Each structure stands twice: as C-alpha cells, then as structure tokens.
C-alpha cells in the first residue's frame, strides 16, 4: 500500500480512540497555536480574557477548504481566528489594510452557520458577542493572571504597543473562546467540544453535497475533489504543503499534463483524513533530534515501537521503567549485552500481532511552501525489530562510563554518529548544522531499519577525525567520544566484510567478536594501533597527580596513521626518558611492545603503506587491556600484602 492509504487506515481505525496521549483532529478541522483565550457567557456578554502559555496554545479549530490552505487573501476560519477577522474595532488600534473586509467575511460566514440547521449554542453566543464590536477594547481593559492587560496599548499613539505573545506579534494573535453555559453539563472548552465539531462537520457536508464529483485517484471512487490541501504538516515550516499543484507554468507537470486536473485528483475527505492522521502521528513521535528531517514511524496496529534515536542502554532503561522491574547491572561483557538487547526487543515483539507492519516516513521541508518525502519504507513488524536488534548488536562497543565506574557495552545512537562524524567543537561541545543532520540520517536509516552495511564514506570520515586528536581540546574528552564512535562503526564494517578475520556477526552468540583485545590478530594496522596505545599509556604513567598534558603518542598520532614505521622510530626514541623514569615498572610495557612487534615480519613492519582504520580498534583494545590489567595487578598486590600481614 502507499503511504497515503496507510495514513487513511490509521484515521479510520483510530480517530475515535481515547487511550492515546494526543487526540486525533477530526475531518474539516485543523490545529494551530493560539495565543489568547476569551471567556464569554451564553448570552454573548464578555467575562474575562487571558494570555495562553506555550503548553496550552495548541488548539483544534474548524476550517473550510480555503481557510485550511490559507496563505494569502481573505479566507476566514469559522470559529477560532485571528484578531483581524474577529474584531470590528481592529482598525482603531492597528494600522492594517483590509481589516474591515476580513471582519465582514468572518461575520457573514458565522451568521450563515448560526442560521443553518447545524448550529450550536456556542456559535450563537459568539455571534452575539462579536456583534458588539468591542473585542480589542475588551482585551485592552482585561487583566490577565500577571496583573497586566492582555493586549498592551500605547495611550500616546492610540495603537497597540510593540509586544509579543509566545513569540507572535500581539496584533496577529489567534483567539479561542470559552463559553460559560447556564447548562453546567455542557463543555465550556469550545476547542474540545465534540458536539460543536460534529455540528460543523454536518454543516460542511451539507454545503458541499451539491458540488460535482470526480474520480478520486486514491480510492478509485467518485468524490468531491480538492486541490487545496492542508499546510502546517511540519511545524518548523508552517506554510509548507505535502500535496499541491498551484503552478500552471509547466514546472510542476514538466510537459506530462496540460493542467492539474489531469495530473491528480484527490477527494476532499480523503485528503483531510490523511493529513490529520499524519499530524497525529507526528505528535505521538518521540523527540526528534534532527531539526530539518521529521521521521514518522508507526505500526499498522499502533503498537508501541522502540525509538531508533536511542542507544541500547537508553532503550533498556525505558523498558525497565515500563515493566517496573528491579534495576539490573548494566552489561560489561558481550553476551550479557546481547541478552539485554534481545530481551528489550523481545518485549516489543511479544506484544506485536503477526500481520503487523511498520511504516517509516521521512518528511523534509524542501522549500518554504513544499514538504518532500525523501524516504518511505514498509516492512514486517518482526523484521523491523530484528533489524533494529542487529543494529544494536553490531554497533556495540565497550567504553568507560564514569557513573558506573567501569567499562560497559553499549551501542551508538545515530545522533552520536552524525555529531561525531561532522560536529565542530565549540565551547567544549560538539555542534553540527541542522541540515547536515537530516541528510546524514537518510544515509543511516537503511542501516538501521533494513540491516544494510554502513556507508564506507561515513566510517572513513570518523576514522580521519579520530586520527587527529590535536584538533580537539583535551579538557573536554570530545576526541575520546569520536574515537569510541569510530571504533563502533569500524567494528560493524569489519564484521560485515565477507572475508573478515573474525567472520560476520550472525547473532547474539558471537557478539563478543572484536569487543576486546585479540592477541592472535596479526593484521598490521591492528598491531601498530596496539603499539601506539602502549606508548601512550607508558608516558601517561609518568604524569604527576593532576597533570594533564598531551602525550607524544597524541602529538604524532596523525602522522603515525600515515607513516607508521617512520613515526614509530621517532616515538620510540621519545619514550626513553619516560622508560628511565618508570624504572622496573616500564618492563611490562617493553615486553608488550616486543611481543606485538614480533607478530610482524620485518617486511611487513617496515612497509611504507598507511594504516587502515583497524589501527583504531587496536589502539582502543590495547588501551582498555592495559588499564584493566593494571587494576588487576594492583588488586593482586593488595591481596598479597594482606596475606603477608595476616
């Protein structure tokens, strides 16, 4: 099925469901941010007014075909509207063109609704109030909860002052209405009044029943066709539309059709259901770290799905909260990590129905007026979860976590991958352009949802950044973050090679592959990376308490990755003062260097070829080994001393 049909099915199946945290907007309605709320009585008398907070401002409102797609021109919304449409006295306080025309068009539309068979007490109350022509005056004199006027008025000029409400110029504010009825059983919140919504739906259907019908290309049935589709799909680009055909110069159709009627025809109600379902799904999505790319992921049965934005430990934490289980120790070895990931994914799979599908839809505001779909995918729910599990297993990496005071295995999130590959260090933090996030995420998505191989260009970029530690401030550990992320993806790339020394990662049973030091691995790059780590650790051991400077290994790192044999000669010479300073404590480092070097033939060792990205794995593996070995030796010595004292 196409993405439109899948969204249509979402509306049909879930538009009246109440168990979700967000309600779906009904057809012939939309939602927008509203800045002011006016309370009136049923007889049309003004009661009070207030400014809305950002948490309250999203409001459901009825719309017509024209007002729902309004970008310019006069097209009033039937109930909730801007001040220029509502206030007969708007021109007294704001210098605005066509204010009288806007108000007249709004009042005529509202009066037609009130005189129809589909009217509602709220419509009549609002009509009575607006006929008084005192909206602006009431808002200027009304005092909000902050003790100040709802609208700020400059007495000297007689016009509204320069003020904004939640970032919107107060003269351009939207207003919603609360009606206080004598019948206390009626809802005063007109934006949540289902009776009022049903009344408007009946009104629009009556008004449109005599309109001609044509073949709807989406359903294959005759329907009332629309070419004015809703905007505000992606809130970051409010005027952008997903479907439009308002260009008759030839650019849109490119010679294939002579007019938009030949290009496509979609039923009005079908369009409403598709767009409202999409807005609802967007509202249900977890927080999106990619500003210019909105990802909408849902299952056909609306079963909860794990977030693709998080790493494995973050997902496991949420799983623990949902299941209300005792917190388990985080995984320190690959098998424990694989069990954790499998149990986490199984928790979602166990609740999923057999025919369940998962849809992944990417939305991107390509221009101010257009929303593009750079990606759409449909796959079985079980396959989606299986691929997500493979992503977390194949990108697992062991890193030191200060809170846990030890090494834990964890996967990398796509956000961290992109930030480490392209981020720039500013004030101690890595930052990245928002547009770059979206384009890079589109490359990573197939790896996550389809299990595809990681793009080699991305791995190469991470490896190059990890090979330049002097490009980062040593105080903020950003180079270490880039190194760990690079190692995770290099490991994934290596395990996916058909002739890899370690073999492809087939499942949870062999997830330990390339997680820890492999002393039998004789790859030249891997071995040189180990040598670099030994040199780095040896010099670090000579640091005084609190000393934090750049080691020679770090200084020569980049050159070492290009000319390892030549650079190793320089680095080996610079280590002599530190070897002498350590004395016998340096013996284990020298033995380790000798063992590593002996695994390469003289020809291989002296080769002028640059190192592959595997040297980073060798470095990180060896560094972890040296740190953990030192801790073990220290513990053994403590135990030995204790026995002697006894």
ABEGO torsion letter per residue (X at the ends): XBAAAAAAAAAAAAAABAABABBBBBBGBBBBBBABBBBBBAAGBBABBBBBBAAAABBBBBBBAAAAABABEBBBBABBBBAAAABAAAAAABBBBGAAAAAAAAAAAAAAAAABAABBAAAAAAAAAAAAGAAAAAAAABBBAAGBBABBBBAAAGBBBBBBBGGBBAAABBBBBBBBBABAABBABAAABAAAAAAAAAAAAAAAAABBBBBBAAAGBBBBBBABBBBGABAABAABBABBBABAAGAAAGGABABAAAABBBBAAAAAAAAAAAAAAAAABBBBABAABBBBBBBAAGBBBBBAABBAAAAAAAAAAAAGBBBBBBBABAAAAAAAAAAAAAAAAAABBAABBBBBBBBBBABAABBBBABBBBBBAAAAAAAAAAAAAAABBBBBBAAAGEBBBBBBBAAAAAAAAABBBBGGBBBBBAAAAAAAAAAAAAAAAAGBBBBAAAAAAAAAAAABAAABBAAAGAAAAAAAAAAAAAAAAAAABAABAAEBBAEAAAAABGABBBAABABAAAAAAAAAAAAAAAAAAABBBGBBBBBAAAAAAAAAAABAAAAAAAAAAAAAAAAAAAEAAAAAAAAAAAAAAAABBAAAAABABBBBAAAAAAAAAAAAAAAAAAAAAAAAAAAAAAAAAX
